[in-house]
Amino acid sequence: MHSAVDATDLELVDAVQLQPRAPWSAIAERLGLTETTVARRWKRLHRERLAWTGVALHPAASKGAFIEIRCRIENVDALTEALCAIPDVITVGHTTGDFNLYCIVIGVSLDGVLARVESGLPDLVRSERVRVNLFHQIAGGVDWRQGLLPIPENPPADRRQASIAPGEDMRSLLLALGEDARITVQSAAERLGTSPAALARRISRLEDQRQIVFRCDVARPAFDYPIAMLLSFRVPPLLVEQFALQVGSWREVRFCASVASTANFIVIAGLRDLPDGERFIARVLQLEIPAELVGRAINTRMSKVYGRLLDRDGRARACVPPDPWAGAAVTP
């Protein structure tokens, strides 16, 4: 059972999602609380594995593959465990429908993603069917927010800005901050063998160049998002990027990308209940860009979300820091 999460906890998480590395003094001021109160509340949420922070490859810099898998029930647990252990398989979820598992592979290059897909997932021999959907960027969901506080979200057009290609020198920083983005600059600098001032400048530069983004996530069932819906659509090819950027800005979205497939748009939306899903679908279909709903499935639970391993209640139980360079090291 989850501990109670109250309205103040919800606002606290929303404030951290907006600025995951902001000092408690700034978050306290935004919430109208004392610094001691917000620090104490976050410590409880983190201790009870209900909320956590990390760092991600910026959505605009993310190459990847959305892989749908069907396997026999007796093989699900073993395959899930194997996929969760792979550092560039950032997310693993369970669904209803024709496929009962999916995973997301992330990389800094298409070659690295293909190497992982083609030679680095040997446990897929446990599966009966696999469908691979490649994408060249994530259009939304990585740095999702609950949207409770009256702070405007970034407009969809912001995601069209170019991202500088991630360099190998960024890898150590992602691994150092992948488990907890709120560690002090001093602690992170000691891990990386640099000075706090140099690391602070490096982090600022990487954020400005749209190479990294800090994120905060939660045990979603405890925060009123017990399930999610996985949807695929067919959208006119010349308009699918624009369509993805528009839908990707919605606060319900947990993953969104245009993909190289007949159903060329995939979105995962967090739901409070099943009728919530029907309302989300209706909203998508009411957009000016025409879309045909091709498939839908209920995302019943998550085993891994951007490197965080989750228990059946959605609580964090461990972390495999995401490593978008890992696929490039795979050999045939």
Backbone torsions as a table, in degrees:
resi	resn	phi	psi	omega
1	MET	NA	143.1	178.1
2	HIS	-82.1	147.1	168.7
3	SER	-66.4	156.6	-179.3
4	ALA	-65.4	137.1	174.0
5	VAL	-115.4	118.1	-176.0
6	ASP	-100.2	-178.2	-175.6
7	ALA	-61.5	-35.4	179.2
8	THR	-67.6	-38.7	175.9
9	ASP	-61.1	-41.7	179.9
10	LEU	-61.8	-44.0	179.1
11	GLU	-68.0	-37.2	178.0
12	LEU	-61.5	-47.6	179.5
13	VAL	-62.3	-39.9	179.2
14	ASP	-61.8	-40.3	178.6
15	ALA	-66.3	-38.9	178.1
16	VAL	-69.8	-36.9	177.3
17	GLN	-62.3	-34.1	179.4
18	LEU	-68.8	-43.3	-180.0
19	GLN	-140.0	83.5	-172.8
20	PRO	-59.1	-25.2	-178.8
21	ARG	-106.9	9.8	-179.7
22	ALA	-64.4	143.4	177.1
23	PRO	-64.4	153.6	-179.3
24	TRP	-59.3	-31.0	179.9
25	SER	-61.5	-41.4	179.8
26	ALA	-69.0	-41.2	179.7
27	ILE	-67.5	-39.8	178.3
28	ALA	-61.1	-42.0	179.0
29	GLU	-63.1	-40.6	-179.7
30	ARG	-65.0	-34.4	-176.5
31	LEU	-92.3	-9.4	-177.3
32	GLY	71.9	32.7	-179.5
33	LEU	-123.3	174.1	176.2
34	THR	-83.4	155.1	177.8
35	GLU	-60.3	-38.6	179.2
36	THR	-61.8	-40.5	-178.6
37	THR	-65.1	-47.9	-177.2
38	VAL	-68.2	-37.4	178.1
39	ALA	-64.7	-40.8	-180.0
40	ARG	-66.6	-43.1	-179.8
41	ARG	-65.7	-42.1	178.7
42	TRP	-64.6	-39.0	179.4
43	LYS	-59.8	-39.9	178.6
44	ARG	-67.3	-46.0	179.4
45	LEU	-59.6	-41.5	-179.2
46	HIS	-70.6	-42.5	179.8
47	ARG	-62.4	-38.6	-179.4
48	GLU	-87.9	9.1	172.2
49	ARG	63.1	32.3	-179.4
50	LEU	-96.7	-18.8	179.7
51	ALA	-151.5	148.9	-177.4
52	TRP	-159.8	165.1	178.7
53	THR	-125.6	162.8	177.5
54	GLY	-166.2	-174.4	178.1
55	VAL	-123.9	146.1	-177.0
56	ALA	-131.4	154.3	167.8
57	LEU	-62.1	134.9	-177.2
58	HIS	-58.2	138.7	-179.5
59	PRO	-51.8	-38.6	-178.4
60	ALA	-70.3	-17.9	-179.3
61	ALA	-101.3	2.7	-170.8
62	SER	-93.4	113.8	167.8
63	LYS	-91.9	154.0	-180.0
64	GLY	-178.8	-174.1	178.6
65	ALA	-140.2	132.8	172.9
66	PHE	-100.6	113.2	-171.7
67	ILE	-111.9	122.5	177.5
68	GLU	-101.1	136.8	-170.5
69	ILE	-133.4	136.5	170.1
70	ARG	-118.3	124.7	177.2
71	CYS	-139.9	164.6	179.7
72	ARG	-66.7	148.5	-176.0
73	ILE	-55.1	-39.7	-177.0
74	GLU	-69.4	-13.5	179.6
75	ASN	-100.8	-6.5	-173.0
76	VAL	-61.1	-48.7	-175.4
77	ASP	-63.6	-43.4	-178.9
78	ALA	-66.3	-42.0	179.7
79	LEU	-67.5	-40.2	177.7
80	THR	-59.9	-46.1	-179.7
81	GLU	-61.7	-41.7	-179.6
82	ALA	-65.2	-43.4	179.9
83	LEU	-66.3	-39.1	-178.7
84	CYS	-64.0	-24.9	-177.3
85	ALA	-79.5	-11.9	-175.4
86	ILE	-87.4	123.0	-170.8
87	PRO	-68.2	-24.1	176.9
88	ASP	-98.8	2.5	164.6
89	VAL	-89.7	95.0	-168.0
90	ILE	-82.0	-24.5	-174.2
91	THR	-141.2	139.4	176.6
92	VAL	-137.0	125.4	-178.4
93	GLY	-132.1	162.2	-178.9
94	HIS	-114.4	134.8	-175.9
95	THR	-134.1	164.2	167.9
96	THR	-87.9	175.0	173.3
97	GLY	97.0	-157.8	-174.9
98	ASP	-65.8	-29.4	177.2
99	PHE	-115.8	141.0	-179.3
100	ASN	-108.7	-1.4	174.6
101	LEU	-141.4	154.6	166.8
102	TYR	-144.5	157.8	173.8
103	CYS	-143.9	157.9	178.8
104	ILE	-119.1	121.1	174.9
105	VAL	-97.0	135.9	-178.9
106	ILE	-122.6	148.3	178.9
107	GLY	-158.1	168.0	176.9
108	VAL	-94.5	-8.0	178.3
109	SER	-146.1	152.8	177.9
110	LEU	-64.7	-35.4	179.2
111	ASP	-60.4	-43.0	179.4
112	GLY	-65.5	-40.4	177.9
113	VAL	-63.1	-45.8	-179.1
114	LEU	-65.2	-36.7	177.9
115	ALA	-61.6	-42.8	177.8
116	ARG	-64.4	-45.7	-177.0
117	VAL	-65.7	-42.2	-172.5
118	GLU	-82.7	-33.5	-173.4
119	SER	-130.4	-11.3	-171.6
120	GLY	-105.1	11.1	178.7
121	LEU	-125.6	60.9	-174.8
122	PRO	-62.7	-26.0	-178.1
123	ASP	-70.4	-7.5	176.5
124	LEU	-67.8	-6.7	173.3
125	VAL	-63.9	-17.8	176.4
126	ARG	-74.7	-10.5	-173.4
127	SER	-94.2	158.9	178.1
128	GLU	-96.7	-26.9	-178.1
129	ARG	-154.2	142.1	179.7
130	VAL	-136.9	135.5	174.1
131	ARG	-126.5	124.4	-176.6
132	VAL	-107.6	127.2	178.2
133	ASN	-120.4	112.8	-178.6
134	LEU	-85.9	145.3	174.1
135	PHE	-137.1	155.2	-177.5
136	HIS	-105.6	-8.9	171.7
137	GLN	-163.2	158.5	173.8
138	ILE	-95.6	130.1	-175.2
139	ALA	-89.9	-13.7	-180.0
140	GLY	178.1	160.1	172.7
141	GLY	108.3	-24.5	-176.8
142	VAL	-62.5	-48.8	-179.0
143	ASP	-107.9	52.2	-177.0
144	TRP	-66.3	155.7	178.0
145	ARG	-131.0	152.9	173.3
146	GLN	-71.2	-27.2	176.1
147	GLY	74.5	29.1	-178.3
148	LEU	-82.4	-37.6	-176.7
149	LEU	-81.0	146.4	-176.6
150	PRO	-76.7	63.5	178.4
151	ILE	-123.4	122.4	-176.2
152	PRO	-62.2	141.1	176.9
153	GLU	-82.9	161.4	178.1
154	ASN	-62.3	135.9	177.1
155	PRO	-66.2	152.3	-179.8
156	PRO	-53.8	-33.4	-177.2
157	ALA	-61.6	-24.0	-179.2
158	ASP	-59.8	-31.3	-177.0
159	ARG	-77.4	-3.9	178.5
160	ARG	-86.5	-12.7	178.7
161	GLN	-62.4	143.5	-178.5
162	ALA	-68.6	147.7	174.5
163	SER	-110.5	135.6	174.8
164	ILE	-68.6	136.0	-178.7
165	ALA	-58.5	131.1	-178.5
166	PRO	-62.5	138.4	177.7
167	GLY	-97.7	159.5	-179.5
168	GLU	-59.6	-27.5	-178.9
169	ASP	-67.4	-14.2	179.0
170	MET	-80.8	-18.7	-172.4
171	ARG	-60.1	-45.6	-177.4
172	SER	-63.4	-35.0	179.9
173	LEU	-68.1	-42.6	177.5
174	LEU	-60.0	-41.6	-179.0
175	LEU	-70.5	-34.0	-178.8
176	ALA	-71.9	-35.1	-176.3
177	LEU	-105.1	3.4	-176.1
178	GLY	-64.9	-29.6	-177.3
179	GLU	-90.2	-28.0	-178.9
180	ASP	-157.4	107.1	-178.5
181	ALA	-75.2	-13.6	-174.6
182	ARG	-93.9	6.5	173.8
183	ILE	-63.8	151.4	-176.1
184	THR	-67.1	156.9	175.5
185	VAL	-59.6	-37.1	179.2
186	GLN	-60.5	-47.8	-179.5
187	SER	-65.0	-43.7	-179.9
188	ALA	-65.0	-38.9	179.8
189	ALA	-64.2	-38.8	177.3
190	GLU	-62.4	-40.7	178.4
191	ARG	-63.2	-36.7	-173.6
192	LEU	-93.8	-2.9	178.7
193	GLY	67.2	41.4	178.9
194	THR	-137.3	-178.7	179.2
195	SER	-91.7	151.7	178.0
196	PRO	-56.6	-41.0	-179.2
197	ALA	-64.5	-42.6	179.5
198	ALA	-65.7	-39.4	179.8
199	LEU	-67.9	-40.6	178.6
200	ALA	-59.8	-41.6	177.9
201	ARG	-66.0	-38.8	-179.1
202	ARG	-65.0	-43.8	179.0
203	ILE	-62.6	-45.1	179.7
204	SER	-60.7	-41.6	-179.8
205	ARG	-65.3	-43.1	-179.0
206	LEU	-66.0	-35.5	176.1
207	GLU	-68.1	-44.9	-179.4
208	ASP	-62.5	-34.4	-179.4
209	GLN	-85.4	4.9	178.1
210	ARG	57.9	43.6	175.2
211	GLN	-100.2	-30.6	179.2
212	ILE	-133.0	159.1	172.9
213	VAL	-144.9	136.6	176.7
214	PHE	-87.8	148.1	-174.1
215	ARG	-141.5	158.0	174.3
216	CYS	-130.7	133.0	178.4
217	ASP	-129.8	170.8	-173.0
218	VAL	-140.8	165.5	168.0
219	ALA	-71.6	95.7	-166.0
220	ARG	-59.0	-38.0	177.2
221	PRO	-58.8	-32.0	179.4
222	ALA	-74.9	-19.5	-179.2
223	PHE	-106.1	28.2	171.9
224	ASP	73.3	24.6	173.1
225	TYR	-127.4	70.7	-172.7
226	PRO	-68.4	-24.8	-178.3
227	ILE	-138.9	175.5	174.1
228	ALA	-143.3	166.7	179.0
229	MET	-122.3	131.6	176.6
230	LEU	-101.1	120.7	-175.1
231	LEU	-126.4	143.6	172.8
232	SER	-127.0	140.8	-177.1
233	PHE	-130.9	159.0	170.6
234	ARG	-109.5	121.1	-174.9
235	VAL	-126.1	145.5	176.0
236	PRO	-49.5	125.9	-172.3
237	PRO	-52.6	-38.8	-178.0
238	LEU	-73.2	-11.3	-177.0
239	LEU	-114.1	-3.1	-171.6
240	VAL	-67.6	-34.6	178.5
241	GLU	-64.3	-46.1	178.1
242	GLN	-61.3	-41.3	179.1
243	PHE	-61.9	-45.7	-178.9
244	ALA	-63.4	-42.2	179.6
245	LEU	-64.2	-35.5	-180.0
246	GLN	-69.5	-50.8	-179.6
247	VAL	-67.1	-35.5	-178.1
248	GLY	-62.6	-17.4	179.8
249	SER	-83.7	-9.6	-177.7
250	TRP	-73.8	145.0	-173.7
251	ARG	-72.1	-20.3	178.3
252	GLU	-72.1	-18.7	-169.8
253	VAL	-75.6	131.5	176.3
254	ARG	-108.6	-23.2	173.6
255	PHE	-156.6	142.0	-179.1
256	CYS	-157.4	130.8	178.9
257	ALA	-161.8	148.3	166.1
258	SER	-84.1	138.0	-173.7
259	VAL	-128.5	160.0	178.4
260	ALA	-86.0	84.1	-177.5
261	SER	-160.6	166.2	177.4
262	THR	-60.3	-47.7	168.8
263	ALA	-84.5	97.3	-163.3
264	ASN	-95.0	14.3	177.7
265	PHE	-142.7	126.2	180.0
266	ILE	-123.3	136.0	178.1
267	VAL	-142.1	140.5	172.1
268	ILE	-116.3	126.1	-177.6
269	ALA	-120.2	133.9	175.3
270	GLY	-72.8	136.8	-175.7
271	LEU	-125.0	145.7	170.7
272	ARG	-85.5	-31.3	178.6
273	ASP	-161.1	174.7	-177.6
274	LEU	-64.6	-41.7	175.8
275	PRO	-57.9	-29.5	175.7
276	ASP	-58.8	-36.2	179.1
277	GLY	-66.6	-40.6	178.5
278	GLU	-64.6	-37.2	178.0
279	ARG	-66.7	-37.2	178.6
280	PHE	-65.1	-44.7	178.8
281	ILE	-59.9	-44.5	-179.6
282	ALA	-60.6	-38.9	179.8
283	ARG	-64.4	-41.4	178.2
284	VAL	-63.5	-45.0	-175.6
285	LEU	-72.0	-15.3	179.0
286	GLN	-87.8	-4.6	178.4
287	LEU	-66.1	157.8	-178.0
288	GLU	-65.7	-34.0	177.6
289	ILE	-74.9	125.0	-176.9
290	PRO	-69.2	141.2	178.6
291	ALA	-142.9	142.6	177.4
292	GLU	-112.4	123.0	177.6
293	LEU	-71.3	121.3	-176.5
294	VAL	-103.1	-38.6	-178.5
295	GLY	-153.4	152.6	175.7
296	ARG	-145.5	146.9	176.9
297	ALA	-152.2	152.7	175.9
298	ILE	-90.3	126.1	175.4
299	ASN	-83.0	97.1	-169.2
300	THR	-73.8	-34.8	176.7
301	ARG	-163.2	163.9	178.9
302	MET	-114.6	138.3	172.7
303	SER	-101.2	-22.7	179.0
304	LYS	-152.6	134.0	176.5
305	VAL	-132.9	114.2	-177.5
306	TYR	40.1	56.0	174.1
307	GLY	90.7	-15.6	-178.2
308	ARG	-90.9	124.0	176.1
309	LEU	-83.0	134.2	-173.0
310	LEU	-118.7	149.3	172.4
311	ASP	-86.3	-175.6	-174.6
312	ARG	-69.9	-14.0	175.6
313	ASP	-94.5	2.7	179.5
314	GLY	86.6	3.5	179.0
315	ARG	-79.3	148.7	176.5
316	ALA	-71.1	130.1	177.9
317	ARG	-115.9	-18.8	179.0
318	ALA	-170.0	175.9	179.6
319	CYS	-140.1	133.8	169.0
320	VAL	-113.0	95.1	-174.7
321	PRO	-51.0	126.6	-178.4
322	PRO	-58.6	136.3	180.0
323	ASP	-131.8	90.4	-177.0
324	PRO	-65.3	-9.6	178.6
325	TRP	-91.6	-8.9	-172.0
326	ALA	-63.2	-36.5	-177.4
327	GLY	-63.0	-32.5	-178.5
328	ALA	-65.0	-20.4	-179.2
329	ALA	-87.3	-5.8	-179.2
330	VAL	-69.6	134.1	176.2
331	THR	-112.1	142.6	-179.2
332	PRO	-59.4	NA	NA
